[in-house]
Amino acid sequence: MPIDTIALEKAIKRAIPVTHLEIEDQSSGCGENYAIVLVSEAFQGKTTLARHRMINELLKDQIAQMHAFSQKTYTPKQYEDLQANQSK
């Protein structure tokens, strides 16, 4: 059964505080390939690997139904810096 963006968004927002969230269905609407950009204070002090493991555990039921899942995780400060560098 395909996963939809609303289900992913609800699962994430129920579990951690979200500052910014982008969910992109990269499978032409069939719900089998998602990429997310997630910004949260919950990532403060965690390595990228620890962040990804946290999200993989949080979404394990949904990810099990997907063909592919990619994520970019940032603290609010990291995301702010990234946005500033991209606008230069």
mmCIF file as gemmi writes it, N, C-alpha and C atoms, coordinates in Angstrom:
data_model
loop_
_atom_site.group_PDB
_atom_site.id
_atom_site.type_symbol
_atom_site.label_atom_id
_atom_site.label_alt_id
_atom_site.label_comp_id
_atom_site.label_asym_id
_atom_site.label_entity_id
_atom_site.label_seq_id
_atom_site.pdbx_PDB_ins_code
_atom_site.Cartn_x
_atom_site.Cartn_y
_atom_site.Cartn_z
_atom_site.occupancy
_atom_site.B_iso_or_equiv
_atom_site.pdbx_formal_charge
_atom_site.auth_seq_id
_atom_site.auth_asym_id
_atom_site.pdbx_PDB_model_num
ATOM 1 N N . MET Axp A 1 ? 0.85 -1.189 0 1 0 ? 1 A 1
ATOM 2 C CA . MET Axp A 1 ? 0 0 0 1 0 ? 1 A 1
ATOM 3 C C . MET Axp A 1 ? 0.888 1.243 0 1 0 ? 1 A 1
ATOM 4 N N . PRO Axp A 2 ? 0.672 2.139 -0.952 1 0 ? 2 A 1
ATOM 5 C CA . PRO Axp A 2 ? 1.514 3.334 -1.03 1 0 ? 2 A 1
ATOM 6 C C . PRO Axp A 2 ? 1.314 4.261 0.179 1 0 ? 2 A 1
ATOM 7 N N . ILE Axp A 3 ? 2.369 4.953 0.505 1 0 ? 3 A 1
ATOM 8 C CA . ILE Axp A 3 ? 2.356 5.938 1.584 1 0 ? 3 A 1
ATOM 9 C C . ILE Axp A 3 ? 2.088 7.3 0.957 1 0 ? 3 A 1
ATOM 10 N N . ASP Axp A 4 ? 1.326 8.145 1.649 1 0 ? 4 A 1
ATOM 11 C CA . ASP Axp A 4 ? 1.125 9.498 1.124 1 0 ? 4 A 1
ATOM 12 C C . ASP Axp A 4 ? 1.854 10.52 1.998 1 0 ? 4 A 1
ATOM 13 N N . THR Axp A 5 ? 2.037 11.7 1.452 1 0 ? 5 A 1
ATOM 14 C CA . THR Axp A 5 ? 2.795 12.735 2.146 1 0 ? 5 A 1
ATOM 15 C C . THR Axp A 5 ? 2.137 13.142 3.459 1 0 ? 5 A 1
ATOM 16 N N . ILE Axp A 6 ? 0.828 13.115 3.509 1 0 ? 6 A 1
ATOM 17 C CA . ILE Axp A 6 ? 0.118 13.504 4.734 1 0 ? 6 A 1
ATOM 18 C C . ILE Axp A 6 ? 0.431 12.527 5.862 1 0 ? 6 A 1
ATOM 19 N N . ALA Axp A 7 ? 0.462 11.242 5.568 1 0 ? 7 A 1
ATOM 20 C CA . ALA Axp A 7 ? 0.792 10.235 6.586 1 0 ? 7 A 1
ATOM 21 C C . ALA Axp A 7 ? 2.218 10.428 7.097 1 0 ? 7 A 1
ATOM 22 N N . LEU Axp A 8 ? 3.146 10.707 6.196 1 0 ? 8 A 1
ATOM 23 C CA . LEU Axp A 8 ? 4.529 10.949 6.607 1 0 ? 8 A 1
ATOM 24 C C . LEU Axp A 8 ? 4.625 12.19 7.482 1 0 ? 8 A 1
ATOM 25 N N . GLU Axp A 9 ? 3.979 13.254 7.044 1 0 ? 9 A 1
ATOM 26 C CA . GLU Axp A 9 ? 4.013 14.511 7.795 1 0 ? 9 A 1
ATOM 27 C C . GLU Axp A 9 ? 3.452 14.319 9.201 1 0 ? 9 A 1
ATOM 28 N N . LYS Axp A 10 ? 2.316 13.654 9.32 1 0 ? 10 A 1
ATOM 29 C CA . LYS Axp A 10 ? 1.702 13.434 10.627 1 0 ? 10 A 1
ATOM 30 C C . LYS Axp A 10 ? 2.603 12.603 11.531 1 0 ? 10 A 1
ATOM 31 N N . ALA Axp A 11 ? 3.206 11.554 10.998 1 0 ? 11 A 1
ATOM 32 C CA . ALA Axp A 11 ? 4.08 10.694 11.797 1 0 ? 11 A 1
ATOM 33 C C . ALA Axp A 11 ? 5.285 11.465 12.334 1 0 ? 11 A 1
ATOM 34 N N . ILE Axp A 12 ? 5.854 12.301 11.492 1 0 ? 12 A 1
ATOM 35 C CA . ILE Axp A 12 ? 7.023 13.085 11.902 1 0 ? 12 A 1
ATOM 36 C C . ILE Axp A 12 ? 6.626 14.131 12.945 1 0 ? 12 A 1
ATOM 37 N N . LYS Axp A 13 ? 5.576 14.88 12.658 1 0 ? 13 A 1
ATOM 38 C CA . LYS Axp A 13 ? 5.179 15.97 13.557 1 0 ? 13 A 1
ATOM 39 C C . LYS Axp A 13 ? 4.637 15.476 14.893 1 0 ? 13 A 1
ATOM 40 N N . ARG Axp A 14 ? 4.141 14.252 14.929 1 0 ? 14 A 1
ATOM 41 C CA . ARG Axp A 14 ? 3.686 13.67 16.196 1 0 ? 14 A 1
ATOM 42 C C . ARG Axp A 14 ? 4.861 13.344 17.107 1 0 ? 14 A 1
ATOM 43 N N . ALA Axp A 15 ? 5.998 13.019 16.518 1 0 ? 15 A 1
ATOM 44 C CA . ALA Axp A 15 ? 7.124 12.49 17.28 1 0 ? 15 A 1
ATOM 45 C C . ALA Axp A 15 ? 8.163 13.525 17.704 1 0 ? 15 A 1
ATOM 46 N N . ILE Axp A 16 ? 8.405 14.526 16.869 1 0 ? 16 A 1
ATOM 47 C CA . ILE Axp A 16 ? 9.454 15.506 17.189 1 0 ? 16 A 1
ATOM 48 C C . ILE Axp A 16 ? 8.987 16.918 16.83 1 0 ? 16 A 1
ATOM 49 N N . PRO Axp A 17 ? 9.577 17.921 17.472 1 0 ? 17 A 1
ATOM 50 C CA . PRO Axp A 17 ? 9.253 19.299 17.106 1 0 ? 17 A 1
ATOM 51 C C . PRO Axp A 17 ? 9.853 19.627 15.739 1 0 ? 17 A 1
ATOM 52 N N . VAL Axp A 18 ? 9.045 20.171 14.869 1 0 ? 18 A 1
ATOM 53 C CA . VAL Axp A 18 ? 9.481 20.447 13.494 1 0 ? 18 A 1
ATOM 54 C C . VAL Axp A 18 ? 9.499 21.95 13.248 1 0 ? 18 A 1
ATOM 55 N N . THR Axp A 19 ? 10.653 22.441 12.81 1 0 ? 19 A 1
ATOM 56 C CA . THR Axp A 19 ? 10.787 23.845 12.424 1 0 ? 19 A 1
ATOM 57 C C . THR Axp A 19 ? 10.465 24.017 10.944 1 0 ? 19 A 1
ATOM 58 N N . HIS Axp A 20 ? 10.903 23.048 10.14 1 0 ? 20 A 1
ATOM 59 C CA . HIS Axp A 20 ? 10.682 23.096 8.694 1 0 ? 20 A 1
ATOM 60 C C . HIS Axp A 20 ? 10.645 21.66 8.182 1 0 ? 20 A 1
ATOM 61 N N . LEU Axp A 21 ? 9.73 21.405 7.25 1 0 ? 21 A 1
ATOM 62 C CA . LEU Axp A 21 ? 9.616 20.064 6.683 1 0 ? 21 A 1
ATOM 63 C C . LEU Axp A 21 ? 9.227 20.167 5.214 1 0 ? 21 A 1
ATOM 64 N N . GLU Axp A 22 ? 10.007 19.515 4.374 1 0 ? 22 A 1
ATOM 65 C CA . GLU Axp A 22 ? 9.683 19.368 2.955 1 0 ? 22 A 1
ATOM 66 C C . GLU Axp A 22 ? 9.609 17.881 2.665 1 0 ? 22 A 1
ATOM 67 N N . ILE Axp A 23 ? 8.52 17.464 2.041 1 0 ? 23 A 1
ATOM 68 C CA . ILE Axp A 23 ? 8.374 16.067 1.648 1 0 ? 23 A 1
ATOM 69 C C . ILE Axp A 23 ? 8.117 16.049 0.154 1 0 ? 23 A 1
ATOM 70 N N . GLU Axp A 24 ? 8.967 15.336 -0.569 1 0 ? 24 A 1
ATOM 71 C CA . GLU Axp A 24 ? 8.824 15.26 -2.019 1 0 ? 24 A 1
ATOM 72 C C . GLU Axp A 24 ? 8.609 13.811 -2.447 1 0 ? 24 A 1
ATOM 73 N N . ASP Axp A 25 ? 7.493 13.567 -3.109 1 0 ? 25 A 1
ATOM 74 C CA . ASP Axp A 25 ? 7.232 12.254 -3.692 1 0 ? 25 A 1
ATOM 75 C C . ASP Axp A 25 ? 7.981 12.217 -5.017 1 0 ? 25 A 1
ATOM 76 N N . GLN Axp A 26 ? 9.032 11.432 -5.077 1 0 ? 26 A 1
ATOM 77 C CA . GLN Axp A 26 ? 9.868 11.353 -6.272 1 0 ? 26 A 1
ATOM 78 C C . GLN Axp A 26 ? 9.482 10.186 -7.167 1 0 ? 26 A 1
ATOM 79 N N . SER Axp A 27 ? 8.299 9.625 -6.921 1 0 ? 27 A 1
ATOM 80 C CA . SER Axp A 27 ? 7.871 8.444 -7.662 1 0 ? 27 A 1
ATOM 81 C C . SER Axp A 27 ? 6.689 8.736 -8.588 1 0 ? 27 A 1
ATOM 82 N N . SER Axp A 28 ? 6.554 9.97 -9 1 0 ? 28 A 1
ATOM 83 C CA . SER Axp A 28 ? 5.457 10.364 -9.905 1 0 ? 28 A 1
ATOM 84 C C . SER Axp A 28 ? 4.078 10.063 -9.322 1 0 ? 28 A 1
ATOM 85 N N . GLY Axp A 29 ? 3.973 10.189 -8.005 1 0 ? 29 A 1
ATOM 86 C CA . GLY Axp A 29 ? 2.671 10.05 -7.366 1 0 ? 29 A 1
ATOM 87 C C . GLY Axp A 29 ? 2.289 8.67 -6.884 1 0 ? 29 A 1
ATOM 88 N N . CYS Axp A 30 ? 3.143 7.67 -7.075 1 0 ? 30 A 1
ATOM 89 C CA . CYS Axp A 30 ? 2.753 6.326 -6.638 1 0 ? 30 A 1
ATOM 90 C C . CYS Axp A 30 ? 3.105 6.054 -5.173 1 0 ? 30 A 1
ATOM 91 N N . GLY Axp A 31 ? 3.812 6.976 -4.51 1 0 ? 31 A 1
ATOM 92 C CA . GLY Axp A 31 ? 4.071 6.857 -3.087 1 0 ? 31 A 1
ATOM 93 C C . GLY Axp A 31 ? 5.106 5.826 -2.692 1 0 ? 31 A 1
ATOM 94 N N . GLU Axp A 32 ? 6.063 5.553 -3.556 1 0 ? 32 A 1
ATOM 95 C CA . GLU Axp A 32 ? 7.069 4.541 -3.235 1 0 ? 32 A 1
ATOM 96 C C . GLU Axp A 32 ? 8.481 5.087 -3.104 1 0 ? 32 A 1
ATOM 97 N N . ASN Axp A 33 ? 8.659 6.391 -3.342 1 0 ? 33 A 1
ATOM 98 C CA . ASN Axp A 33 ? 9.99 6.979 -3.292 1 0 ? 33 A 1
ATOM 99 C C . ASN Axp A 33 ? 9.868 8.41 -2.766 1 0 ? 33 A 1
ATOM 100 N N . TYR Axp A 34 ? 10.373 8.634 -1.564 1 0 ? 34 A 1
ATOM 101 C CA . TYR Axp A 34 ? 10.261 9.955 -0.948 1 0 ? 34 A 1
ATOM 102 C C . TYR Axp A 34 ? 11.621 10.503 -0.57 1 0 ? 34 A 1
ATOM 103 N N . ALA Axp A 35 ? 11.72 11.824 -0.625 1 0 ? 35 A 1
ATOM 104 C CA . ALA Axp A 35 ? 12.88 12.555 -0.126 1 0 ? 35 A 1
ATOM 105 C C . ALA Axp A 35 ? 12.345 13.611 0.829 1 0 ? 35 A 1
ATOM 106 N N . ILE Axp A 36 ? 12.985 13.742 1.987 1 0 ? 36 A 1
ATOM 107 C CA . ILE Axp A 36 ? 12.548 14.759 2.933 1 0 ? 36 A 1
ATOM 108 C C . ILE Axp A 36 ? 13.708 15.655 3.326 1 0 ? 36 A 1
ATOM 109 N N . VAL Axp A 37 ? 13.359 16.885 3.667 1 0 ? 37 A 1
ATOM 110 C CA . VAL Axp A 37 ? 14.267 17.824 4.32 1 0 ? 37 A 1
ATOM 111 C C . VAL Axp A 37 ? 13.579 18.148 5.636 1 0 ? 37 A 1
ATOM 112 N N . LEU Axp A 38 ? 14.255 17.888 6.729 1 0 ? 38 A 1
ATOM 113 C CA . LEU Axp A 38 ? 13.655 18.036 8.043 1 0 ? 38 A 1
ATOM 114 C C . LEU Axp A 38 ? 14.559 18.867 8.942 1 0 ? 38 A 1
ATOM 115 N N . VAL Axp A 39 ? 13.982 19.902 9.533 1 0 ? 39 A 1
ATOM 116 C CA . VAL Axp A 39 ? 14.703 20.784 10.438 1 0 ? 39 A 1
ATOM 117 C C . VAL Axp A 39 ? 14.034 20.682 11.803 1 0 ? 39 A 1
ATOM 118 N N . SER Axp A 40 ? 14.834 20.38 12.816 1 0 ? 40 A 1
ATOM 119 C CA . SER Axp A 40 ? 14.277 20.206 14.155 1 0 ? 40 A 1
ATOM 120 C C . SER Axp A 40 ? 15.321 20.47 15.231 1 0 ? 40 A 1
ATOM 121 N N . GLU Axp A 41 ? 14.874 21.036 16.337 1 0 ? 41 A 1
ATOM 122 C CA . GLU Axp A 41 ? 15.723 21.208 17.517 1 0 ? 41 A 1
ATOM 123 C C . GLU Axp A 41 ? 16.139 19.851 18.076 1 0 ? 41 A 1
ATOM 124 N N . ALA Axp A 42 ? 15.359 18.816 17.796 1 0 ? 42 A 1
ATOM 125 C CA . ALA Axp A 42 ? 15.658 17.474 18.308 1 0 ? 42 A 1
ATOM 126 C C . ALA Axp A 42 ? 16.998 16.947 17.791 1 0 ? 42 A 1
ATOM 127 N N . PHE Axp A 43 ? 17.531 17.549 16.735 1 0 ? 43 A 1
ATOM 128 C CA . PHE Axp A 43 ? 18.795 17.105 16.15 1 0 ? 43 A 1
ATOM 129 C C . PHE Axp A 43 ? 20.013 17.756 16.803 1 0 ? 43 A 1
ATOM 130 N N . GLN Axp A 44 ? 19.784 18.706 17.675 1 0 ? 44 A 1
ATOM 131 C CA . GLN Axp A 44 ? 20.881 19.422 18.324 1 0 ? 44 A 1
ATOM 132 C C . GLN Axp A 44 ? 21.797 18.431 19.045 1 0 ? 44 A 1
ATOM 133 N N . GLY Axp A 45 ? 23.1 18.503 18.751 1 0 ? 45 A 1
ATOM 134 C CA . GLY Axp A 45 ? 24.081 17.66 19.41 1 0 ? 45 A 1
ATOM 135 C C . GLY Axp A 45 ? 24.182 16.241 18.866 1 0 ? 45 A 1
ATOM 136 N N . LYS Axp A 46 ? 23.4 15.913 17.839 1 0 ? 46 A 1
ATOM 137 C CA . LYS Axp A 46 ? 23.429 14.569 17.262 1 0 ? 46 A 1
ATOM 138 C C . LYS Axp A 46 ? 24.2 14.582 15.94 1 0 ? 46 A 1
ATOM 139 N N . THR Axp A 47 ? 24.896 13.501 15.669 1 0 ? 47 A 1
ATOM 140 C CA . THR Axp A 47 ? 25.585 13.367 14.388 1 0 ? 47 A 1
ATOM 141 C C . THR Axp A 47 ? 24.546 13.114 13.293 1 0 ? 47 A 1
ATOM 142 N N . THR Axp A 48 ? 24.964 13.263 12.06 1 0 ? 48 A 1
ATOM 143 C CA . THR Axp A 48 ? 24.068 12.983 10.932 1 0 ? 48 A 1
ATOM 144 C C . THR Axp A 48 ? 23.58 11.545 10.989 1 0 ? 48 A 1
ATOM 145 N N . LEU Axp A 49 ? 24.469 10.618 11.295 1 0 ? 49 A 1
ATOM 146 C CA . LEU Axp A 49 ? 24.085 9.217 11.384 1 0 ? 49 A 1
ATOM 147 C C . LEU Axp A 49 ? 23.033 8.999 12.481 1 0 ? 49 A 1
ATOM 148 N N . ALA Axp A 50 ? 23.216 9.618 13.632 1 0 ? 50 A 1
ATOM 149 C CA . ALA Axp A 50 ? 22.252 9.482 14.725 1 0 ? 50 A 1
ATOM 150 C C . ALA Axp A 50 ? 20.896 10.077 14.334 1 0 ? 50 A 1
ATOM 151 N N . ARG Axp A 51 ? 20.912 11.175 13.619 1 0 ? 51 A 1
ATOM 152 C CA . ARG Axp A 51 ? 19.666 11.802 13.152 1 0 ? 51 A 1
ATOM 153 C C . ARG Axp A 51 ? 18.925 10.873 12.197 1 0 ? 51 A 1
ATOM 154 N N . HIS Axp A 52 ? 19.674 10.318 11.247 1 0 ? 52 A 1
ATOM 155 C CA . HIS Axp A 52 ? 19.047 9.436 10.256 1 0 ? 52 A 1
ATOM 156 C C . HIS Axp A 52 ? 18.508 8.17 10.909 1 0 ? 52 A 1
ATOM 157 N N . ARG Axp A 53 ? 19.25 7.645 11.861 1 0 ? 53 A 1
ATOM 158 C CA . ARG Axp A 53 ? 18.747 6.47 12.581 1 0 ? 53 A 1
ATOM 159 C C . ARG Axp A 53 ? 17.47 6.806 13.34 1 0 ? 53 A 1
ATOM 160 N N . MET Axp A 54 ? 17.42 7.997 13.923 1 0 ? 54 A 1
ATOM 161 C CA . MET Axp A 54 ? 16.234 8.431 14.649 1 0 ? 54 A 1
ATOM 162 C C . MET Axp A 54 ? 15.019 8.484 13.728 1 0 ? 54 A 1
ATOM 163 N N . ILE Axp A 55 ? 15.189 9.067 12.553 1 0 ? 55 A 1
ATOM 164 C CA . ILE Axp A 55 ? 14.084 9.182 11.598 1 0 ? 55 A 1
ATOM 165 C C . ILE Axp A 55 ? 13.729 7.813 11.018 1 0 ? 55 A 1
ATOM 166 N N . ASN Axp A 56 ? 14.722 7.001 10.731 1 0 ? 56 A 1
ATOM 167 C CA . ASN Axp A 56 ? 14.445 5.651 10.219 1 0 ? 56 A 1
ATOM 168 C C . ASN Axp A 56 ? 13.632 4.842 11.22 1 0 ? 56 A 1
ATOM 169 N N . GLU Axp A 57 ? 13.956 4.966 12.495 1 0 ? 57 A 1
ATOM 170 C CA . GLU Axp A 57 ? 13.197 4.257 13.53 1 0 ? 57 A 1
ATOM 171 C C . GLU Axp A 57 ? 11.786 4.824 13.652 1 0 ? 57 A 1
ATOM 172 N N . LEU Axp A 58 ? 11.69 6.127 13.611 1 0 ? 58 A 1
ATOM 173 C CA . LEU Axp A 58 ? 10.401 6.812 13.714 1 0 ? 58 A 1
ATOM 174 C C . LEU Axp A 58 ? 9.46 6.407 12.572 1 0 ? 58 A 1
ATOM 175 N N . LEU Axp A 59 ? 10.001 6.267 11.371 1 0 ? 59 A 1
ATOM 176 C CA . LEU Axp A 59 ? 9.196 5.979 10.178 1 0 ? 59 A 1
ATOM 177 C C . LEU Axp A 59 ? 9.364 4.538 9.679 1 0 ? 59 A 1
ATOM 178 N N . LYS Axp A 60 ? 9.789 3.627 10.548 1 0 ? 60 A 1
ATOM 179 C CA . LYS Axp A 60 ? 10.117 2.275 10.085 1 0 ? 60 A 1
ATOM 180 C C . LYS Axp A 60 ? 8.939 1.583 9.402 1 0 ? 60 A 1
ATOM 181 N N . ASP Axp A 61 ? 7.72 1.768 9.883 1 0 ? 61 A 1
ATOM 182 C CA . ASP Axp A 61 ? 6.562 1.129 9.254 1 0 ? 61 A 1
ATOM 183 C C . ASP Axp A 61 ? 6.304 1.7 7.857 1 0 ? 61 A 1
ATOM 184 N N . GLN Axp A 62 ? 6.438 3.02 7.731 1 0 ? 62 A 1
ATOM 185 C CA . GLN Axp A 62 ? 6.223 3.665 6.439 1 0 ? 62 A 1
ATOM 186 C C . GLN Axp A 62 ? 7.343 3.333 5.456 1 0 ? 62 A 1
ATOM 187 N N . ILE Axp A 63 ? 8.593 3.377 5.937 1 0 ? 63 A 1
ATOM 188 C CA . ILE Axp A 63 ? 9.737 3.101 5.064 1 0 ? 63 A 1
ATOM 189 C C . ILE Axp A 63 ? 9.685 1.666 4.544 1 0 ? 63 A 1
ATOM 190 N N . ALA Axp A 64 ? 9.179 0.75 5.353 1 0 ? 64 A 1
ATOM 191 C CA . ALA Axp A 64 ? 9.08 -0.656 4.931 1 0 ? 64 A 1
ATOM 192 C C . ALA Axp A 64 ? 8.178 -0.82 3.713 1 0 ? 64 A 1
ATOM 193 N N . GLN Axp A 65 ? 7.292 0.136 3.48 1 0 ? 65 A 1
ATOM 194 C CA . GLN Axp A 65 ? 6.369 0.069 2.355 1 0 ? 65 A 1
ATOM 195 C C . GLN Axp A 65 ? 6.872 0.84 1.134 1 0 ? 65 A 1
ATOM 196 N N . MET Axp A 66 ? 8.058 1.442 1.25 1 0 ? 66 A 1
ATOM 197 C CA . MET Axp A 66 ? 8.607 2.253 0.164 1 0 ? 66 A 1
ATOM 198 C C . MET Axp A 66 ? 9.701 1.499 -0.577 1 0 ? 66 A 1
ATOM 199 N N . HIS Axp A 67 ? 9.949 1.967 -1.785 1 0 ? 67 A 1
ATOM 200 C CA . HIS Axp A 67 ? 11.081 1.461 -2.566 1 0 ? 67 A 1
ATOM 201 C C . HIS Axp A 67 ? 12.352 2.223 -2.172 1 0 ? 67 A 1
ATOM 202 N N . ALA Axp A 68 ? 12.228 3.542 -1.946 1 0 ? 68 A 1
ATOM 203 C CA . ALA Axp A 68 ? 13.396 4.36 -1.612 1 0 ? 68 A 1
ATOM 204 C C . ALA Axp A 68 ? 12.983 5.511 -0.706 1 0 ? 68 A 1
ATOM 205 N N . PHE Axp A 69 ? 13.895 5.893 0.183 1 0 ? 69 A 1
ATOM 206 C CA . PHE Axp A 69 ? 13.664 6.997 1.11 1 0 ? 69 A 1
ATOM 207 C C . PHE Axp A 69 ? 14.989 7.696 1.36 1 0 ? 69 A 1
ATOM 208 N N . SER Axp A 70 ? 15.027 9.005 1.149 1 0 ? 70 A 1
ATOM 209 C CA . SER Axp A 70 ? 16.237 9.767 1.447 1 0 ? 70 A 1
ATOM 210 C C . SER Axp A 70 ? 15.872 10.933 2.356 1 0 ? 70 A 1
ATOM 211 N N . GLN Axp A 71 ? 16.84 11.35 3.145 1 0 ? 71 A 1
ATOM 212 C CA . GLN Axp A 71 ? 16.572 12.414 4.101 1 0 ? 71 A 1
ATOM 213 C C . GLN Axp A 71 ? 17.772 13.324 4.268 1 0 ? 71 A 1
ATOM 214 N N . LYS Axp A 72 ? 17.453 14.584 4.494 1 0 ? 72 A 1
ATOM 215 C CA . LYS Axp A 72 ? 18.439 15.58 4.89 1 0 ? 72 A 1
ATOM 216 C C . LYS Axp A 72 ? 17.91 16.163 6.185 1 0 ? 72 A 1
ATOM 217 N N . THR Axp A 73 ? 18.749 16.137 7.214 1 0 ? 73 A 1
ATOM 218 C CA . THR Axp A 73 ? 18.317 16.574 8.533 1 0 ? 73 A 1
ATOM 219 C C . THR Axp A 73 ? 19.232 17.689 9.031 1 0 ? 73 A 1
ATOM 220 N N . TYR Axp A 74 ? 18.619 18.738 9.569 1 0 ? 74 A 1
ATOM 221 C CA . TYR Axp A 74 ? 19.368 19.902 10.03 1 0 ? 74 A 1
ATOM 222 C C . TYR Axp A 74 ? 18.81 20.42 11.349 1 0 ? 74 A 1
ATOM 223 N N . THR Axp A 75 ? 19.688 21.058 12.113 1 0 ? 75 A 1
ATOM 224 C CA . THR Axp A 75 ? 19.21 21.858 13.235 1 0 ? 75 A 1
ATOM 225 C C . THR Axp A 75 ? 18.727 23.183 12.639 1 0 ? 75 A 1
ATOM 226 N N . PRO Axp A 76 ? 17.929 23.952 13.369 1 0 ? 76 A 1
ATOM 227 C CA . PRO Axp A 76 ? 17.499 25.254 12.824 1 0 ? 76 A 1
ATOM 228 C C . PRO Axp A 76 ? 18.675 26.157 12.44 1 0 ? 76 A 1
ATOM 229 N N . LYS Axp A 77 ? 19.744 26.167 13.228 1 0 ? 77 A 1
ATOM 230 C CA . LYS Axp A 77 ? 20.914 27 12.925 1 0 ? 77 A 1
ATOM 231 C C . LYS Axp A 77 ? 21.603 26.524 11.647 1 0 ? 77 A 1
ATOM 232 N N . GLN Axp A 78 ? 21.759 25.22 11.491 1 0 ? 78 A 1
ATOM 233 C CA . GLN Axp A 78 ? 22.375 24.685 10.278 1 0 ? 78 A 1
ATOM 234 C C . GLN Axp A 78 ? 21.545 25.047 9.049 1 0 ? 78 A 1
ATOM 235 N N . TYR Axp A 79 ? 20.242 24.937 9.161 1 0 ? 79 A 1
ATOM 236 C CA . TYR Axp A 79 ? 19.371 25.237 8.024 1 0 ? 79 A 1
ATOM 237 C C . TYR Axp A 79 ? 19.411 26.728 7.7 1 0 ? 79 A 1
ATOM 238 N N . GLU Axp A 80 ? 19.429 27.554 8.721 1 0 ? 80 A 1
ATOM 239 C CA . GLU Axp A 80 ? 19.535 29.005 8.519 1 0 ? 80 A 1
ATOM 240 C C . GLU Axp A 80 ? 20.833 29.341 7.79 1 0 ? 80 A 1
ATOM 241 N N . ASP Axp A 81 ? 21.936 28.731 8.215 1 0 ? 81 A 1
ATOM 242 C CA . ASP Axp A 81 ? 23.236 28.953 7.562 1 0 ? 81 A 1
ATOM 243 C C . ASP Axp A 81 ? 23.218 28.463 6.118 1 0 ? 81 A 1
ATOM 244 N N . LEU Axp A 82 ? 22.606 27.31 5.882 1 0 ? 82 A 1
ATOM 245 C CA . LEU Axp A 82 ? 22.495 26.755 4.536 1 0 ? 82 A 1
ATOM 246 C C . LEU Axp A 82 ? 21.713 27.707 3.623 1 0 ? 82 A 1
ATOM 247 N N . GLN Axp A 83 ? 20.6 28.201 4.122 1 0 ? 83 A 1
ATOM 248 C CA . GLN Axp A 83 ? 19.77 29.127 3.335 1 0 ? 83 A 1
ATOM 249 C C . GLN Axp A 83 ? 20.54 30.406 3.029 1 0 ? 83 A 1
ATOM 250 N N . ALA Axp A 84 ? 21.284 30.918 4.011 1 0 ? 84 A 1
ATOM 251 C CA . ALA Axp A 84 ? 22.063 32.144 3.807 1 0 ? 84 A 1
ATOM 252 C C . ALA Axp A 84 ? 23.133 31.931 2.744 1 0 ? 84 A 1
ATOM 253 N N . ASN Axp A 85 ? 23.797 30.784 2.77 1 0 ? 85 A 1
ATOM 254 C CA . ASN Axp A 85 ? 24.855 30.496 1.793 1 0 ? 85 A 1
ATOM 255 C C . ASN Axp A 85 ? 24.288 30.295 0.384 1 0 ? 85 A 1
ATOM 256 N N . GLN Axp A 86 ? 23.085 29.756 0.279 1 0 ? 86 A 1
ATOM 257 C CA . GLN Axp A 86 ? 22.479 29.533 -1.028 1 0 ? 86 A 1
ATOM 258 C C . GLN Axp A 86 ? 21.992 30.825 -1.666 1 0 ? 86 A 1
ATOM 259 N N . SER Axp A 87 ? 21.719 31.828 -0.851 1 0 ? 87 A 1
ATOM 260 C CA . SER Axp A 87 ? 21.2 33.083 -1.402 1 0 ? 87 A 1
ATOM 261 C C . SER Axp A 87 ? 22.321 34.06 -1.775 1 0 ? 87 A 1
ATOM 262 N N . LYS Axp A 88 ? 23.56 33.664 -1.562 1 0 ? 88 A 1
ATOM 263 C CA . LYS Axp A 88 ? 24.695 34.547 -1.908 1 0 ? 88 A 1
ATOM 264 C C . LYS Axp A 88 ? 24.995 34.475 -3.381 1 0 ? 88 A 1
